[in-house]
Amino acid sequence: MAWQFSSRAPVYLQICSRIRADILGGVYRPDEQIPSVRQLALVAGVNPNTMQRAFTVLEAEQLFITRGTLGRFITTDTEVLERAREIMRHETVARLVEEAAAVGITPAELIEGIRAYEESFPASEAEPTTDTAGEPSPDTPHT
């Protein structure tokens, strides 16, 4: 099944976000080979040139390490992974603020709502769940 994209941002940037999330979420682990541009383009339902553009961004962020003819691998550098987490946090907050503003919710109301949400659940329930088996989603190739 092809990945879903919106018109809110260029597709290659949405691909970057998706792959970052997959890395941070454990779909791809440090030092693991990432599928090729062509493989992921086929799965995502995009032109390989678009996928290559996303790969170029992720390589510039040093999330991918190229090992000659062996291919690209996920970095093991914890500082790089933490920077990726910061990027994801910023993107998530920006998207949430934008969606809230579209329905008339101010940033202050949003913060209040987040605090109320956090207080209504024990910390373990408020955290996002992960697949304990570490299995990739069915639409993401895993090598």
VENDAQUI-V469742 format. One record per residue. N is the residue number from 1. RES is the residue in one small letter. PHI is phi in radians with two decimals (none if undefined). OMEGA is omega in whole degrees, 0 to 359 (* if undefined). D_LAST is the distance of its C-alpha to the last C-alpha in Angstrom with 2 decimals. Layout:
n:N res:RES phi:PHI omega:OMEGA d_last:D_LAST
n:N res:RES phi:PHI omega:OMEGA d_last:D_LAST
//
This chain:
n:1 res:m phi:none omega:182 d_last:17.69
n:2 res:a phi:-1.18 omega:177 d_last:18.23
n:3 res:w phi:-1.18 omega:179 d_last:18.35
n:4 res:q phi:-1.70 omega:179 d_last:21.95
n:5 res:f phi:-2.19 omega:178 d_last:23.82
n:6 res:s phi:-1.95 omega:179 d_last:27.36
n:7 res:s phi:-1.61 omega:185 d_last:30.09
n:8 res:r phi:-1.27 omega:182 d_last:30.58
n:9 res:a phi:-2.67 omega:177 d_last:28.47
n:10 res:p phi:-0.98 omega:183 d_last:26.94
n:11 res:v phi:-1.00 omega:183 d_last:23.68
n:12 res:y phi:-1.12 omega:177 d_last:21.90
n:13 res:l phi:-1.26 omega:176 d_last:23.04
n:14 res:q phi:-1.17 omega:176 d_last:21.85
n:15 res:i phi:-1.12 omega:178 d_last:18.35
n:16 res:c phi:-0.97 omega:180 d_last:18.68
n:17 res:s phi:-1.08 omega:181 d_last:19.79
n:18 res:r phi:-1.12 omega:181 d_last:17.02
n:19 res:i phi:-1.19 omega:175 d_last:14.27
n:20 res:r phi:-0.99 omega:180 d_last:16.62
n:21 res:a phi:-1.08 omega:178 d_last:17.01
n:22 res:d phi:-1.11 omega:179 d_last:13.32
n:23 res:i phi:-1.18 omega:182 d_last:13.26
n:24 res:l phi:-1.19 omega:179 d_last:16.60
n:25 res:g phi:-1.49 omega:176 d_last:15.87
n:26 res:g phi:1.60 omega:177 d_last:13.05
n:27 res:v phi:-1.11 omega:174 d_last:10.22
n:28 res:y phi:-2.02 omega:183 d_last:8.78
n:29 res:r phi:-1.74 omega:177 d_last:10.62
n:30 res:p phi:-0.90 omega:180 d_last:12.78
n:31 res:d phi:1.23 omega:177 d_last:11.76
n:32 res:e phi:-1.64 omega:179 d_last:7.97
n:33 res:q phi:-1.27 omega:177 d_last:6.69
n:34 res:i phi:-1.56 omega:177 d_last:6.97
n:35 res:p phi:-1.00 omega:182 d_last:6.50
n:36 res:s phi:-1.17 omega:176 d_last:9.87
n:37 res:v phi:-0.95 omega:182 d_last:13.11
n:38 res:r phi:-1.12 omega:179 d_last:13.74
n:39 res:q phi:-1.08 omega:181 d_last:10.61
n:40 res:l phi:-1.20 omega:178 d_last:11.29
n:41 res:a phi:-1.08 omega:179 d_last:14.97
n:42 res:l phi:-1.11 omega:180 d_last:14.87
n:43 res:v phi:-1.12 omega:183 d_last:13.36
n:44 res:a phi:-1.32 omega:182 d_last:15.82
n:45 res:g phi:1.35 omega:180 d_last:18.61
n:46 res:v phi:-2.19 omega:176 d_last:19.74
n:47 res:n phi:-1.17 omega:178 d_last:20.89
n:48 res:p phi:-0.96 omega:178 d_last:18.54
n:49 res:n phi:-1.12 omega:178 d_last:21.39
n:50 res:t phi:-1.18 omega:178 d_last:21.16
n:51 res:m phi:-1.13 omega:178 d_last:17.46
n:52 res:q phi:-1.07 omega:178 d_last:18.38
n:53 res:r phi:-1.08 omega:177 d_last:21.21
n:54 res:a phi:-1.13 omega:179 d_last:19.08
n:55 res:f phi:-1.05 omega:179 d_last:16.81
n:56 res:t phi:-1.08 omega:177 d_last:20.18
n:57 res:v phi:-1.10 omega:182 d_last:21.37
n:58 res:l phi:-1.17 omega:174 d_last:18.40
n:59 res:e phi:-1.19 omega:178 d_last:18.78
n:60 res:a phi:-1.12 omega:176 d_last:22.49
n:61 res:e phi:-1.37 omega:179 d_last:21.85
n:62 res:q phi:1.19 omega:175 d_last:19.94
n:63 res:l phi:-1.30 omega:177 d_last:16.87
n:64 res:f phi:-1.87 omega:173 d_last:14.83
n:65 res:i phi:-2.05 omega:179 d_last:15.76
n:66 res:t phi:-1.58 omega:179 d_last:15.72
n:67 res:r phi:-2.03 omega:177 d_last:15.73
n:68 res:g phi:0.89 omega:183 d_last:17.62
n:69 res:t phi:-1.42 omega:179 d_last:16.04
n:70 res:l phi:-1.31 omega:179 d_last:12.82
n:71 res:g phi:2.01 omega:182 d_last:11.71
n:72 res:r phi:-1.82 omega:181 d_last:11.57
n:73 res:f phi:-2.25 omega:178 d_last:10.74
n:74 res:i phi:-1.28 omega:180 d_last:11.97
n:75 res:t phi:-1.06 omega:173 d_last:15.54
n:76 res:t phi:-1.86 omega:183 d_last:17.02
n:77 res:d phi:-1.30 omega:183 d_last:20.40
n:78 res:t phi:-1.14 omega:178 d_last:21.81
n:79 res:e phi:-1.17 omega:178 d_last:24.39
n:80 res:v phi:-1.15 omega:179 d_last:21.95
n:81 res:l phi:-1.15 omega:177 d_last:20.09
n:82 res:e phi:-1.17 omega:175 d_last:23.59
n:83 res:r phi:-1.06 omega:178 d_last:24.56
n:84 res:a phi:-1.10 omega:178 d_last:21.63
n:85 res:r phi:-1.10 omega:178 d_last:22.92
n:86 res:e phi:-1.12 omega:178 d_last:26.38
n:87 res:i phi:-1.06 omega:180 d_last:25.30
n:88 res:m phi:-1.12 omega:179 d_last:23.79
n:89 res:r phi:-1.10 omega:180 d_last:27.00
n:90 res:h phi:-1.07 omega:180 d_last:29.16
n:91 res:e phi:-1.07 omega:181 d_last:27.44
n:92 res:t phi:-1.15 omega:179 d_last:27.69
n:93 res:v phi:-1.12 omega:180 d_last:31.33
n:94 res:a phi:-1.04 omega:180 d_last:32.23
n:95 res:r phi:-1.14 omega:180 d_last:30.84
n:96 res:l phi:-1.13 omega:179 d_last:32.66
n:97 res:v phi:-1.10 omega:179 d_last:35.90
n:98 res:e phi:-1.11 omega:180 d_last:35.75
n:99 res:e phi:-1.16 omega:179 d_last:35.28
n:100 res:a phi:-1.14 omega:180 d_last:38.01
n:101 res:a phi:-1.06 omega:181 d_last:40.38
n:102 res:a phi:-1.11 omega:179 d_last:39.96
n:103 res:v phi:-1.95 omega:173 d_last:41.51
n:104 res:g phi:1.47 omega:178 d_last:44.11
n:105 res:i phi:-1.65 omega:181 d_last:42.63
n:106 res:t phi:-1.38 omega:176 d_last:43.53
n:107 res:p phi:-0.98 omega:179 d_last:41.35
n:108 res:a phi:-1.10 omega:178 d_last:43.90
n:109 res:e phi:-1.14 omega:178 d_last:43.59
n:110 res:l phi:-1.11 omega:178 d_last:39.82
n:111 res:i phi:-1.04 omega:178 d_last:40.03
n:112 res:e phi:-1.05 omega:179 d_last:42.56
n:113 res:g phi:-1.12 omega:179 d_last:40.34
n:114 res:i phi:-1.14 omega:178 d_last:37.37
n:115 res:r phi:-1.08 omega:179 d_last:39.74
n:116 res:a phi:-1.11 omega:178 d_last:41.12
n:117 res:y phi:-1.07 omega:181 d_last:37.70
n:118 res:e phi:-1.06 omega:181 d_last:36.73
n:119 res:e phi:-1.24 omega:184 d_last:40.04
n:120 res:s phi:-1.47 omega:180 d_last:39.73
n:121 res:f phi:-2.25 omega:170 d_last:36.64
n:122 res:p phi:-1.06 omega:184 d_last:36.04
n:123 res:a phi:-0.89 omega:183 d_last:33.54
n:124 res:s phi:-1.16 omega:179 d_last:30.90
n:125 res:e phi:-1.40 omega:182 d_last:31.21
n:126 res:a phi:-1.37 omega:180 d_last:31.13
n:127 res:e phi:-1.30 omega:177 d_last:27.77
n:128 res:p phi:-1.13 omega:179 d_last:24.74
n:129 res:t phi:-1.52 omega:177 d_last:22.91
n:130 res:t phi:-2.19 omega:178 d_last:19.30
n:131 res:d phi:-1.28 omega:183 d_last:17.30
n:132 res:t phi:-1.15 omega:178 d_last:18.28
n:133 res:a phi:-1.40 omega:180 d_last:15.51
n:134 res:g phi:1.23 omega:182 d_last:13.00
n:135 res:e phi:-1.40 omega:177 d_last:11.31
n:136 res:p phi:-1.27 omega:176 d_last:9.95
n:137 res:s phi:-1.15 omega:185 d_last:12.58
n:138 res:p phi:-1.06 omega:183 d_last:12.72
n:139 res:d phi:-1.69 omega:179 d_last:12.86
n:140 res:t phi:-2.03 omega:179 d_last:9.79
n:141 res:p phi:-1.16 omega:183 d_last:6.59
n:142 res:h phi:-2.30 omega:183 d_last:3.77
n:143 res:t phi:-1.76 omega:* d_last:0.00
//
